[in-house]
């Protein structure tokens, strides 16, 4: 029998150890996902915690169908979307990030590369960024991404191509593409 | 392009390490348990949801048996011409109709699940009330459908049905519920035997035309009233007085 199914059954019966095992099993993966979405470790921790809180608040109504991880990703994804909306309202914040990313010839090149990548990711449209993060950072297979997002495999491939293209264009505009 | 981009993304991953803080994990575990418990405390079944859950739990085979019994009896009635036979068959059918309820109401005692149900959120009396209500509704629907289907085909008056069918049925139900309340009676067989004994008594009354016709209609109505009040009292006892 599936480990998640057993854990969910035990949690529904109020077994405390099962909560422990379940959260430890998925915590790191969700934390990574949130971190690569919002680029802020502290905020990502809060989003991760909120993801689990929302999951457990609806646990009794949750019917297991072998996709618990997908469900967690969906909750985390929605929280991240809310985060982006909030971020977009704060235009200065994004502009500031891009302005910082513009100064590429700085002695702190590593930090700036990091900021440039964050700016590039932030500049992607929501669905392209989602596919890219799940593929490169979460290391999910394309088929798994299709399951998480509830879309077809061809659409995942299309979004991946578009995401790469947009990233390339971003770096080309900055003149940093040829550096690699 | 892919290799360049991959290299860039890998570099970014290395530059941006993600560390899991143990205290954050512990806090998430604690908060998650709290969120789950709080949500569970808020969640209350409405009476209809509770009734529905009981309906799902009840075995429907006994309702099917009751339906088959009525269908069989309805089929036989069309071949019975003499009132003598009709009267006897009505009394027996009434007793059998109620006996078919016994297994479901005794289920708790048979399978020794009293401890589980008394530990449940709803009290045992509420569970029994719901089950009795569901059986009552189902039986009412079955009998009403039966009467509607046979209406016009059989020359019965309501009073005849009251005396020949409903009276023995109510007395049988009364016996069942009284026995269900007895703490020293463990087996449902006792209830079945008591119902069968009543069936024999009723049979003897029904076959004696002299006795049957000697009893005036108002007396039958009074007897039915007494039986009905006793049944209500027995059901009340089942639902309100702590059992066993």
Interface residues (C-beta under 8 A of the other chain):
Chain A: X11 X16 X19 X20 X23 X24 X27 X28 X31 X32 X35 X36 X39 X41 X44 X45 X48 X49 X52 X53 X55 X56 X57 X58 X59 X60 X110 X111 X113 X114 X117 X136 X137 X164 X167 X168 X171 X177 X180
Chain B: X1 X2 X4 X5 X6 X7 X8 X9 X11 X12 X13 X15 X16 X18 X19 X20 X21 X24 X25 X27 X28 X29 X31 X32 X33 X35 X36 X38 X39 X40 X43
